[in-house]
């Protein structure tokens, strides 16, 4: 039974690593598209709005993958990089960092509220950065 649990943990850790690599690839893809001739072609053929939406679709996929990774972390009570690495290596006993306990407090009890606040903060920061870049380019 211990071997089966260890094997399952290792498989889940490998899945988490693959999801992270795919997420990073999906985050890089929109930038590669924006700076490639393909974006100019899409903008000329479909218009700038549709070209921007098509370019941002991979980033939305990356957001879904990041949520999946976050769910794996929360289900296995992983808060620090050391804990995540131990989990991904399939270690049976993960040494918990006592300094990470505050991150396991309110956020763990009110997961949906914490996620909503995180998304809101990310949206505000992203909008501010976008506004600044838009102002610099125009």
N, CA and C atoms as a LAMMPS dump frame, in Angstrom:
ITEM: TIMESTEP
0
ITEM: NUMBER OF ATOMS
414
ITEM: BOX BOUNDS ff ff ff
-5.0000000000000000e+02 5.0000000000000000e+02
-5.0000000000000000e+02 5.0000000000000000e+02
-5.0000000000000000e+02 5.0000000000000000e+02
ITEM: ATOMS id mol type element x y z
1 1 1 N 0.823 -1.192 0
2 1 2 C 0 0 0
3 1 3 C 0.866 1.255 0
4 2 1 N 1.966 1.213 0.77
5 2 2 C 2.853 2.367 0.807
6 2 3 C 3.459 2.638 -0.559
7 3 1 N 3.814 1.571 -1.272
8 3 2 C 4.372 1.725 -2.619
9 3 3 C 3.333 2.329 -3.564
10 4 1 N 2.077 1.9 -3.433
11 4 2 C 1.015 2.437 -4.289
12 4 3 C 0.799 3.922 -4.01
13 5 1 N 0.817 4.311 -2.741
14 5 2 C 0.651 5.72 -2.379
15 5 3 C 1.823 6.534 -2.918
16 6 1 N 3.031 6.005 -2.761
17 6 2 C 4.221 6.706 -3.253
18 6 3 C 4.171 6.847 -4.77
19 7 1 N 3.757 5.792 -5.451
20 7 2 C 3.65 5.826 -6.907
21 7 3 C 2.601 6.854 -7.348
22 8 1 N 1.456 6.892 -6.643
23 8 2 C 0.419 7.866 -6.974
24 8 3 C 0.9 9.296 -6.761
25 9 1 N 1.638 9.516 -5.666
26 9 2 C 2.172 10.846 -5.389
27 9 3 C 3.167 11.245 -6.475
28 10 1 N 4.008 10.31 -6.877
29 10 2 C 5.002 10.59 -7.915
30 10 3 C 4.303 10.911 -9.237
31 11 1 N 3.253 10.168 -9.576
32 11 2 C 2.503 10.43 -10.807
33 11 3 C 1.844 11.804 -10.757
34 12 1 N 1.288 12.16 -9.608
35 12 2 C 0.653 13.464 -9.459
36 12 3 C 1.696 14.572 -9.53
37 13 1 N 2.869 14.332 -8.954
38 13 2 C 3.959 15.307 -9.045
39 13 3 C 4.43 15.487 -10.472
40 14 1 N 4.531 14.391 -11.214
41 14 2 C 4.918 14.462 -12.625
42 14 3 C 3.853 15.203 -13.421
43 15 1 N 2.596 14.951 -13.12
44 15 2 C 1.507 15.66 -13.794
45 15 3 C 1.588 17.15 -13.512
46 16 1 N 1.887 17.493 -12.268
47 16 2 C 2.005 18.892 -11.883
48 16 3 C 3.144 19.57 -12.658
49 17 1 N 4.263 18.872 -12.83
50 17 2 C 5.392 19.42 -13.581
51 17 3 C 5.023 19.614 -15.049
52 18 1 N 4.37 18.631 -15.635
53 18 2 C 3.959 18.753 -17.041
54 18 3 C 2.977 19.902 -17.239
55 19 1 N 2.033 20.052 -16.308
56 19 2 C 1.084 21.163 -16.395
57 19 3 C 1.8 22.501 -16.298
58 20 1 N 2.814 22.594 -15.434
59 20 2 C 3.565 23.84 -15.281
60 20 3 C 4.33 24.179 -16.561
61 21 1 N 4.95 23.184 -17.18
62 21 2 C 5.684 23.423 -18.425
63 21 3 C 4.721 23.854 -19.531
64 22 1 N 3.582 23.184 -19.635
65 22 2 C 2.586 23.553 -20.64
66 22 3 C 2.052 24.954 -20.38
67 23 1 N 1.831 25.301 -19.106
68 23 2 C 1.343 26.629 -18.757
69 23 3 C 2.349 27.697 -19.21
70 24 1 N 3.628 27.474 -18.948
71 24 2 C 4.64 28.447 -19.363
72 24 3 C 4.689 28.58 -20.885
73 25 1 N 4.558 27.461 -21.588
74 25 2 C 4.546 27.515 -23.054
75 25 3 C 3.351 28.315 -23.556
76 26 1 N 2.201 28.124 -22.918
77 26 2 C 1.006 28.868 -23.327
78 26 3 C 1.103 30.347 -22.978
79 27 1 N 1.913 30.694 -21.99
80 27 2 C 2.123 32.108 -21.672
81 27 3 C 3.1 32.77 -22.638
82 28 1 N 4.056 32.009 -23.148
83 28 2 C 5.044 32.558 -24.09
84 28 3 C 4.433 32.698 -25.484
85 29 1 N 3.526 31.814 -25.842
86 29 2 C 2.946 31.795 -27.191
87 29 3 C 2.302 33.128 -27.6
88 30 1 N 1.495 33.793 -26.754
89 30 2 C 0.928 35.079 -27.195
90 30 3 C 1.995 36.117 -27.543
91 31 1 N 3.086 36.158 -26.76
92 31 2 C 4.152 37.11 -27.073
93 31 3 C 4.821 36.759 -28.393
94 32 1 N 5.03 35.477 -28.621
95 32 2 C 5.622 35.051 -29.891
96 32 3 C 4.706 35.422 -31.057
97 33 1 N 3.399 35.276 -30.87
98 33 2 C 2.456 35.635 -31.933
99 33 3 C 2.422 37.136 -32.18
100 34 1 N 2.437 37.92 -31.109
101 34 2 C 2.35 39.376 -31.254
102 34 3 C 3.547 39.916 -32.033
103 35 1 N 4.722 39.367 -31.78
104 35 2 C 5.926 39.881 -32.425
105 35 3 C 6.284 39.132 -33.71
106 36 1 N 5.367 38.328 -34.217
107 36 2 C 5.639 37.593 -35.451
108 36 3 C 4.828 38.198 -36.604
109 37 1 N 5.202 37.864 -37.818
110 37 2 C 4.423 38.339 -38.975
111 37 3 C 2.996 37.778 -38.983
112 38 1 N 2.754 36.692 -38.267
113 38 2 C 1.41 36.113 -38.236
114 38 3 C 0.4 37.095 -37.633
115 39 1 N 0.815 37.862 -36.636
116 39 2 C -0.096 38.83 -36.027
117 39 3 C -0.454 39.932 -37.016
118 40 1 N 0.528 40.399 -37.787
119 40 2 C 0.241 41.418 -38.802
120 40 3 C -0.734 40.875 -39.841
121 41 1 N -0.552 39.606 -40.219
122 41 2 C -1.469 38.997 -41.178
123 41 3 C -2.87 38.906 -40.589
124 42 1 N -2.983 38.425 -39.315
125 42 2 C -4.297 38.314 -38.68
126 42 3 C -4.952 39.682 -38.537
127 43 1 N -4.164 40.683 -38.169
128 43 2 C -4.701 42.031 -37.995
129 43 3 C -5.218 42.58 -39.323
130 44 1 N -4.489 42.33 -40.409
131 44 2 C -4.928 42.806 -41.715
132 44 3 C -6.126 42.04 -42.25
133 45 1 N -6.222 40.759 -41.934
134 45 2 C -7.29 39.91 -42.463
135 45 3 C -8.558 40.003 -41.619
136 46 1 N -8.426 39.948 -40.278
137 46 2 C -9.592 39.912 -39.39
138 46 3 C -9.852 41.217 -38.654
139 47 1 N -8.863 42.054 -38.553
140 47 2 C -8.989 43.262 -37.742
141 47 3 C -8.246 43.074 -36.427
142 48 1 N -7.918 44.17 -35.788
143 48 2 C -7.076 44.119 -34.6
144 48 3 C -7.789 43.447 -33.417
145 49 1 N -9.109 43.629 -33.295
146 49 2 C -9.824 43.052 -32.157
147 49 3 C -9.807 41.527 -32.2
148 50 1 N -10.152 40.951 -33.348
149 50 2 C -10.182 39.491 -33.479
150 50 3 C -8.768 38.93 -33.367
151 51 1 N -7.793 39.609 -33.95
152 51 2 C -6.403 39.15 -33.865
153 51 3 C -5.94 39.132 -32.408
154 52 1 N -6.317 40.142 -31.634
155 52 2 C -5.936 40.187 -30.219
156 52 3 C -6.602 39.064 -29.432
157 53 1 N -7.862 38.794 -29.725
158 53 2 C -8.577 37.719 -29.031
159 53 3 C -7.944 36.366 -29.348
160 54 1 N -7.661 36.128 -30.625
161 54 2 C -7.034 34.861 -31.026
162 54 3 C -5.66 34.715 -30.37
163 55 1 N -4.942 35.817 -30.272
164 55 2 C -3.612 35.778 -29.665
165 55 3 C -3.684 35.491 -28.17
166 56 1 N -4.738 35.956 -27.503
167 56 2 C -4.844 35.779 -26.054
168 56 3 C -5.483 34.45 -25.63
169 57 1 N -6.005 33.685 -26.569
170 57 2 C -6.607 32.39 -26.218
171 57 3 C -5.611 31.462 -25.512
172 58 1 N -4.35 31.342 -25.97
173 58 2 C -3.41 30.49 -25.217
174 58 3 C -3.194 30.976 -23.778
175 59 1 N -3.21 32.286 -23.564
176 59 2 C -3.036 32.814 -22.21
177 59 3 C -4.211 32.412 -21.315
178 60 1 N -5.407 32.349 -21.888
179 60 2 C -6.558 31.89 -21.104
180 60 3 C -6.407 30.414 -20.746
181 61 1 N -5.864 29.626 -21.669
182 61 2 C -5.575 28.22 -21.365
183 61 3 C -4.56 28.097 -20.242
184 62 1 N -3.557 28.982 -20.239
185 62 2 C -2.555 28.98 -19.176
186 62 3 C -3.202 29.311 -17.83
187 63 1 N -4.188 30.184 -17.836
188 63 2 C -4.902 30.526 -16.602
189 63 3 C -5.647 29.311 -16.058
190 64 1 N -6.267 28.543 -16.929
191 64 2 C -6.956 27.325 -16.5
192 64 3 C -5.956 26.323 -15.92
193 65 1 N -4.81 26.172 -16.571
194 65 2 C -3.787 25.251 -16.071
195 65 3 C -3.232 25.716 -14.725
196 66 1 N -3.059 27.019 -14.555
197 66 2 C -2.55 27.512 -13.269
198 66 3 C -3.554 27.23 -12.165
199 67 1 N -4.829 27.311 -12.469
200 67 2 C -5.862 26.976 -11.478
201 67 3 C -5.806 25.489 -11.131
202 68 1 N -5.574 24.641 -12.109
203 68 2 C -5.445 23.205 -11.862
204 68 3 C -4.246 22.911 -10.968
205 69 1 N -3.117 23.559 -11.248
206 69 2 C -1.926 23.382 -10.419
207 69 3 C -2.188 23.872 -9.002
208 70 1 N -2.856 24.999 -8.878
209 70 2 C -3.17 25.538 -7.55
210 70 3 C -4.086 24.587 -6.775
211 71 1 N -5.025 23.958 -7.444
212 71 2 C -5.899 22.983 -6.776
213 71 3 C -5.103 21.787 -6.268
214 72 1 N -4.139 21.314 -7.06
215 72 2 C -3.281 20.204 -6.614
216 72 3 C -2.5 20.626 -5.382
217 73 1 N -1.959 21.847 -5.398
218 73 2 C -1.216 22.341 -4.242
219 73 3 C -2.1 22.426 -2.999
220 74 1 N -3.307 22.929 -3.156
221 74 2 C -4.195 23.071 -1.999
222 74 3 C -4.669 21.726 -1.481
223 75 1 N -4.972 20.793 -2.368
224 75 2 C -5.427 19.472 -1.932
225 75 3 C -4.352 18.72 -1.159
226 76 1 N -3.085 19.02 -1.454
227 76 2 C -1.98 18.335 -0.789
228 76 3 C -1.271 19.219 0.231
229 77 1 N -1.87 20.367 0.562
230 77 2 C -1.367 21.286 1.585
231 77 3 C 0.088 21.658 1.32
232 78 1 N 0.358 22.143 0.105
233 78 2 C 1.709 22.549 -0.276
234 78 3 C 1.773 24.068 -0.29
235 79 1 N 2.687 24.636 0.494
236 79 2 C 2.757 26.09 0.594
237 79 3 C 4.106 26.661 0.2
238 80 1 N 5.178 25.901 0.323
239 80 2 C 6.513 26.42 0.011
240 80 3 C 7.107 25.642 -1.155
241 81 1 N 8.145 26.226 -1.768
242 81 2 C 8.811 25.546 -2.873
243 81 3 C 9.421 24.225 -2.424
244 82 1 N 9.95 24.21 -1.219
245 82 2 C 10.549 22.987 -0.685
246 82 3 C 9.499 21.881 -0.578
247 83 1 N 8.305 22.222 -0.121
248 83 2 C 7.22 21.24 -0.013
249 83 3 C 6.776 20.768 -1.397
250 84 1 N 6.704 21.694 -2.346
251 84 2 C 6.295 21.333 -3.707
252 84 3 C 7.305 20.382 -4.333
253 85 1 N 8.602 20.683 -4.175
254 85 2 C 9.638 19.807 -4.731
255 85 3 C 9.617 18.424 -4.082
256 86 1 N 9.424 18.383 -2.768
257 86 2 C 9.346 17.089 -2.084
258 86 3 C 8.154 16.299 -2.596
259 87 1 N 7.033 16.976 -2.802
260 87 2 C 5.824 16.319 -3.323
261 87 3 C 6.059 15.79 -4.732
262 88 1 N 6.692 16.612 -5.577
263 88 2 C 6.925 16.21 -6.956
264 88 3 C 7.923 15.06 -7.052
265 89 1 N 8.807 14.948 -6.068
266 89 2 C 9.752 13.831 -6.047
267 89 3 C 9.155 12.579 -5.428
268 90 1 N 7.903 12.665 -4.978
269 90 2 C 7.221 11.497 -4.442
270 90 3 C 7.603 11.137 -3.022
271 91 1 N 8.161 12.073 -2.283
272 91 2 C 8.558 11.792 -0.906
273 91 3 C 7.327 11.546 -0.044
274 92 1 N 7.401 10.534 0.808
275 92 2 C 6.268 10.165 1.645
276 92 3 C 6.042 11.178 2.757
277 93 1 N 7.111 11.596 3.401
278 93 2 C 7.009 12.558 4.495
279 93 3 C 7.543 13.904 4.022
280 94 1 N 6.68 14.882 4.004
281 94 2 C 7.078 16.221 3.589
282 94 3 C 7.252 17.067 4.844
283 95 1 N 8.434 17.647 4.971
284 95 2 C 8.715 18.496 6.129
285 95 3 C 7.99 19.83 5.936
286 96 1 N 7.052 20.126 6.839
287 96 2 C 6.258 21.349 6.748
288 96 3 C 7.004 22.498 7.415
289 97 1 N 7.044 23.631 6.741
290 97 2 C 7.711 24.81 7.264
291 97 3 C 6.751 25.547 8.188
292 98 1 N 7.097 25.706 9.479
293 98 2 C 6.185 26.397 10.408
294 98 3 C 5.958 27.855 10.035
295 99 1 N 6.905 28.475 9.324
296 99 2 C 6.716 29.871 8.911
297 99 3 C 5.653 30.004 7.833
298 100 1 N 5.283 28.907 7.175
299 100 2 C 4.278 28.943 6.112
300 100 3 C 2.863 28.799 6.663
301 101 1 N 2.736 28.612 7.963
302 101 2 C 1.41 28.418 8.551
303 101 3 C 0.453 29.573 8.308
304 102 1 N 0.899 30.848 8.321
305 102 2 C -0.066 31.913 8.019
306 102 3 C -0.7 31.768 6.642
307 103 1 N 0.052 31.225 5.678
308 103 2 C -0.513 31.015 4.347
309 103 3 C -1.539 29.892 4.353
310 104 1 N -1.516 29.107 5.404
311 104 2 C -2.488 28.02 5.498
312 104 3 C -3.677 28.438 6.365
313 105 1 N -3.692 29.679 6.813
314 105 2 C -4.745 30.152 7.709
315 105 3 C -5.994 30.585 6.971
316 106 1 N -6.197 31.892 6.897
317 106 2 C -7.415 32.453 6.321
318 106 3 C -7.616 32 4.884
319 107 1 N -6.54 31.998 4.103
320 107 2 C -6.652 31.63 2.689
321 107 3 C -7.142 30.203 2.515
322 108 1 N -6.711 29.302 3.384
323 108 2 C -7.139 27.912 3.277
324 108 3 C -8.595 27.75 3.697
325 109 1 N -9.017 28.516 4.691
326 109 2 C -10.397 28.407 5.177
327 109 3 C -11.393 29.054 4.224
328 110 1 N -10.978 30.103 3.56
329 110 2 C -11.863 30.853 2.665
330 110 3 C -11.261 30.845 1.259
331 111 1 N -11.123 29.666 0.715
332 111 2 C -10.421 29.477 -0.552
333 111 3 C -11.035 30.264 -1.696
334 112 1 N -12.348 30.251 -1.824
335 112 2 C -12.995 30.949 -2.943
336 112 3 C -12.854 32.459 -2.818
337 113 1 N -12.982 32.974 -1.604
338 113 2 C -12.805 34.407 -1.395
339 113 3 C -11.364 34.809 -1.686
340 114 1 N -10.423 33.998 -1.243
341 114 2 C -9.005 34.279 -1.503
342 114 3 C -8.722 34.268 -2.995
343 115 1 N -9.26 33.278 -3.712
344 115 2 C -9.061 33.205 -5.156
345 115 3 C -9.69 34.405 -5.857
346 116 1 N -10.886 34.814 -5.42
347 116 2 C -11.546 35.972 -6.021
348 116 3 C -10.724 37.242 -5.788
349 117 1 N -10.209 37.416 -4.579
350 117 2 C -9.376 38.59 -4.295
351 117 3 C -8.079 38.559 -5.093
352 118 1 N -7.498 37.378 -5.268
353 118 2 C -6.271 37.252 -6.052
354 118 3 C -6.526 37.603 -7.515
355 119 1 N -7.632 37.126 -8.059
356 119 2 C -7.979 37.443 -9.45
357 119 3 C -8.249 38.934 -9.608
358 120 1 N -8.955 39.52 -8.648
359 120 2 C -9.245 40.954 -8.694
360 120 3 C -7.953 41.768 -8.647
361 121 1 N -7.057 41.406 -7.727
362 121 2 C -5.785 42.125 -7.616
363 121 3 C -4.973 41.963 -8.898
364 122 1 N -4.935 40.755 -9.448
365 122 2 C -4.214 40.533 -10.703
366 122 3 C -4.81 41.334 -11.849
367 123 1 N -6.132 41.416 -11.897
368 123 2 C -6.791 42.202 -12.934
369 123 3 C -6.482 43.678 -12.823
370 124 1 N -6.494 44.19 -11.596
371 124 2 C -6.187 45.608 -11.382
372 124 3 C -4.739 45.902 -11.77
373 125 1 N -3.828 45.049 -11.335
374 125 2 C -2.413 45.251 -11.665
375 125 3 C -2.199 45.128 -13.175
376 126 1 N -2.817 44.116 -13.797
377 126 2 C -2.691 43.947 -15.242
378 126 3 C -3.272 45.117 -16.017
379 127 1 N -4.421 45.632 -15.566
380 127 2 C -5.032 46.789 -16.225
381 127 3 C -4.141 48.016 -16.084
382 128 1 N -3.549 48.202 -14.909
383 128 2 C -2.664 49.351 -14.698
384 128 3 C -1.437 49.262 -15.598
385 129 1 N -0.838 48.079 -15.673
386 129 2 C 0.334 47.9 -16.54
387 129 3 C -0.06 48.108 -18.006
388 130 1 N -1.197 47.544 -18.408
389 130 2 C -1.677 47.732 -19.779
390 130 3 C -1.934 49.186 -20.105
391 131 1 N -2.516 49.925 -19.162
392 131 2 C -2.8 51.35 -19.362
393 131 3 C -1.501 52.137 -19.523
394 132 1 N -0.512 51.812 -18.697
395 132 2 C 0.782 52.499 -18.781
396 132 3 C 1.459 52.198 -20.119
397 133 1 N 1.453 50.93 -20.523
398 133 2 C 2.072 50.572 -21.805
399 133 3 C 1.326 51.212 -22.962
400 134 1 N 0.001 51.219 -22.905
401 134 2 C -0.801 51.852 -23.949
402 134 3 C -0.473 53.339 -24.041
403 135 1 N -0.33 53.988 -22.887
404 135 2 C 0.025 55.4 -22.878
405 135 3 C 1.409 55.656 -23.46
406 136 1 N 2.351 54.767 -23.195
407 136 2 C 3.7 54.928 -23.716
408 136 3 C 3.758 54.709 -25.224
409 137 1 N 2.932 53.794 -25.722
410 137 2 C 2.941 53.492 -27.158
411 137 3 C 2.161 54.497 -27.972
412 138 1 N 1.23 55.191 -27.342
413 138 2 C 0.409 56.16 -28.084
414 138 3 C 0.757 57.543 -27.707
